[in-house]
Amino acid sequence: MQVSGRVLVCDSIDQVGVDSLKRAGMNVDYKPEIKANELVSVVKDYDAIVVRSRTKVTKEIIDAASNAKIIARVGVGLDNVDVKAAEARKIRVINAPEAASTAVAELAIGLMISLARSIPRADAETKKGNWIKKELVGTELKGKYLGIIGVGNIGRNIGRMAKALRMNLIGYDIFPINRDFVSEVGMIVTDLNTLLESSDFITCHVPATPETKHMFNAESLAKMKPTAYLINTSRGEIIDENALYEALKNNRLAGAALDVFEVEPPTNKLLLNLPNVVCTPHIGAQTKEGQELASSVIAEKIIQILRGVI
């Protein structure tokens, strides 16, 4: 069944979703570089607004979206959308949390291994002609305790992968953790402080909220083992980067891997230049498969909502 409606795509998304919307009968305007002032002036003409991370859907934009029925984020979080303002206007806000879970989980595991075996440093020094084999004594993941903060889709995927690497799992979440999953992987469910004190590696998968802002600060970082590693592929705001820098510089923490930052692109050069920090440019969901899936999932949700099915 065909469905009418106008869709504005404000950020770059995989073509598969655009094609699906068009096949369903919708008029799609693809403007991945649209600026905020232009968006405010044209948004009233659209039934659905599609974004990724670049576009911030503010209250001003939402107030101008007089015909909007849907705001869709092709990704996991919703921190670039003023959800309360949208709800006040009775605009549906949707995302695709299921689409990125494998991509982000695989990156987190890759970053963990990169830290444990100093792969980025080994690569850089070898290419410079420096044979530093004796300096690169790593640590094995087997038998180590992996603390997972936020045991949702991504956290569970990481848990399964880490279990296959014969790691021990510790989990913490403000929501109940799936009991079948806990039994499946033998996860120890505990409070946050115990996880911080007990884990050899910690990976975070929580949204950016007032409650999670700087949940890793000087106090919480001090609870971690000096031999522990911290991996963040969720949101940069959850880590106080200055506190992390001090902990790493003073050997109170063995290392950190960061895919996300408080400011993006990152400006904290002191932190980035530490030898025990591995950095990537927010590529957690950046796989061909993940982007295709996220785009197609969002397109299908928009179609079903406009058809009145969901």
Sequence and secondary structure as in RCSB ss.txt:
>XXXX:A:sequence
MQVSGRVLVCDSIDQVGVDSLKRAGMNVDYKPEIKANELVSVVKDYDAIVVRSRTKVTKEIIDAASNAKIIARVG
VGLDNVDVKAAEARKIRVINAPEAASTAVAELAIGLMISLARSIPRADAETKKGNWIKKELVGTELKGKYLGIIG
VGNIGRNIGRMAKALRMNLIGYDIFPINRDFVSEVGMIVTDLNTLLESSDFITCHVPATPETKHMFNAESLAKMK
PTAYLINTSRGEIIDENALYEALKNNRLAGAALDVFEVEPPTNKLLLNLPNVVCTPHIGAQTKEGQELASSVIAE
KIIQILRGVI
>XXXX:A:secstr
     EEEE S   HHHHHHHHHTT EEEE TT  HHHHHHHGGG SEEEE SS  B HHHHHH TT  EEEESS
S  TTB HHHHHHTT EEE  TTTSHHHHHHHHHHHHHHHHHTHHHHHHHHHTT   GGG     STT EEEEES
 SHHHHHHHHHHHHTT EEEEE SS   HHHHHHHT EE  HHHHHHH SEEEE     TTTTTSBSHHHHHTS 
TT EEEE S GGGB HHHHHHHHHTTSSSEEEES  SSSS   HHHHT TTEEE  S TT SHHHHHHHHHHHHH
HHHHHHTT  
